[in-house]
Amino acid sequence: MAKAAAGNNKNAPQAEPSPRRRLRPAERSRRIVEEAAAFFAEHGLETSTRELADRLGVAQALIYRYFPSKQALIERVFETTFVRLWDDAWDTLIADRARPLEERLVRLYVAYMERADSVAVRLFVRAGLDGADMARRYSVPLTDQMLRPVIAELLADCV
């Protein structure tokens, strides 16, 4: 009863809502993409932008202010998530035949896994399981950038 009375007391201290900080457009866009990557990795690409907006704590219209469509957002998520994984220095690392092949492979895979966080891995797997074209489209650069050079070096090492 005391709690009920305190709840109705206009003089009782009220919790202050936390002030929302207005983000710059580039920062807001980056945050939407980061959260969308985690959200899509967790729930799949078929989830709604309304559910994503709820998770972000923003209006759905805000997402569409930054991305003209859900597909454009998905494209940006994949581009940002997977393009950032590759380091051009790895091309020379794997081709450096002055070092033993095993050392080059270990260094390459360790470096790659340091960049590939769990969101990237889950997003890629989830897109593949959902049958999304995105997994296939982004596996081609991975094949061209990593697997073909590794296979070439394995073949050269066997000769």
BATI-482863 format. One record per residue (C-alpha): residue in three letters; x, y, z. Coordinates in steps of 0.001 Angstrom, whole numbers, padded with zeros to 6 digits, always signed. Layout:
BEGIN
ALAXYZ
...
END
This chain:
BEGIN
MET+000000+000000+000000
ALA+002901+002328+000765
LYS+004277+001662-002714
ALA+000958+002511-004313
ALA+000768+005726-002342
ALA+004347+006626-003303
GLY+003551+005933-006951
ASN+000678+008416-006833
ASN+002663+011052-004956
LYS+003454+013911-007314
ASN+006294+014980-005027
ALA+008054+011597-005190
PRO+011257+011688-007249
GLN+010689+010476-010781
ALA+013287+008638-012788
GLU+014764+010921-015401
PRO+014635+009492-018901
SER+018132+009116-020269
PRO+018758+011872-022786
ARG+019179+010631-026337
ARG+022288+011808-028014
ARG+021796+012914-031598
LEU+024271+011050-033782
ARG+025893+012362-036907
PRO+024553+010701-040069
ALA+027735+008682-040715
GLU+027761+007398-037137
ARG+024036+006588-037222
SER+024457+004706-040508
ARG+027435+002762-039130
ARG+025475+001805-036007
ILE+022478+000669-038036
VAL+024735-001516-040200
GLU+026546-003019-037196
GLU+023338-003814-035372
ALA+021682-005106-038537
ALA+024610-007487-039091
ALA+024217-008943-035602
PHE+020420-009000-035941
PHE+020425-010745-039338
ALA+023071-013220-038122
GLU+020816-014074-035199
HIS+017376-014017-036846
GLY+017999-014445-040570
LEU+017582-012130-043527
GLU+013822-012604-043704
THR+013143-010717-040474
SER+011437-007375-040767
THR+012975-003941-040561
ARG+010311-003188-037946
GLU+011858-005823-035670
LEU+015306-004373-036368
ALA+014046-000871-035557
ASP+012609-002162-032265
ARG+015975-003659-031402
LEU+017714-000392-032277
GLY+015173+001610-030307
VAL+014365+003800-033306
ALA+011464+004301-035669
GLN+011406+002084-038737
ALA+011345+005231-040878
LEU+014811+006123-039603
ILE+016252+002982-041169
TYR+014664+003937-044492
ARG+016084+007447-044192
TYR+019557+005886-044435
PHE+018776+002931-046703
PRO+016208+003114-049513
SER+015219-000531-049069
LYS+015810-003538-046880
GLN+017847-005057-049710
ALA+020092-001964-049779
LEU+020663-002388-046045
ILE+021474-006085-046484
GLU+023902-005219-049287
ARG+025669-002698-047051
VAL+025789-005179-044176
PHE+027485-007806-046335
GLU+029784-005332-048031
THR+030892-003861-044720
THR+031182-007186-042941
PHE+033054-009155-045588
VAL+035037-006599-047554
ARG+036725-005390-044368
LEU+037956-008896-043613
TRP+040566-009063-046348
ASP+044014-007543-045906
ASP+045941-007025-049154
ALA+049177-007884-047311
TRP+047974-011485-047215
ASP+048511-011780-050965
THR+052257-011389-050463
LEU+052230-013451-047274
ILE+050887-016565-048972
ALA+053142-016104-052028
ASP+056357-015659-049991
ARG+058107-018919-050876
ALA+061139-017937-048790
ARG+059066-019175-045829
PRO+057844-022738-045351
LEU+054299-023328-046617
GLU+053037-024473-043222
GLU+054207-021220-041611
ARG+052540-019143-044338
LEU+049268-021026-044019
VAL+049197-020784-040243
ARG+049966-017054-040344
LEU+047283-016486-042986
TYR+044561-018395-041156
VAL+045411-016889-037769
ALA+045357-013378-039252
TYR+042057-014071-041024
MET+040405-015477-037921
GLU+041509-012469-035888
ARG+039437-010342-038263
ALA+036493-012693-038768
ASP+034339-012172-035694
SER+031461-014413-034700
VAL+028916-012062-036293
ALA+030612-012365-039691
VAL+030763-016151-039482
ARG+027159-016480-038271
LEU+025918-014009-040882
PHE+027619-015929-043685
VAL+026313-019295-042473
ARG+022819-017905-041848
ALA+022636-016389-045331
GLY+023718-019709-046826
LEU+021133-021646-044830
ASP+018441-019125-045790
GLY+019351-019658-049443
ALA+020302-016015-049869
ASP+022341-015102-052902
MET+024548-012983-050645
ALA+026445-016001-049298
ARG+027262-017179-052806
ARG+028212-013692-053995
TYR+030578-013109-051107
SER+032092-016601-051210
VAL+033472-015920-054708
PRO+035887-013198-053515
LEU+036890-015425-050615
THR+037610-018224-053067
ASP+039531-015926-055413
GLN+041464-014102-052701
MET+042238-016940-050335
LEU+041490-020418-051587
ARG+042930-020195-055115
PRO+046294-018812-053910
VAL+046427-021394-051103
ILE+045704-024215-053553
ALA+048346-022859-055949
GLU+050906-022810-053130
LEU+049943-026316-052019
LEU+050416-027560-055584
ALA+053751-025761-055920
ASP+054929-027252-052634
CYS+054098-030777-053843
VAL+056214-030457-056991
END
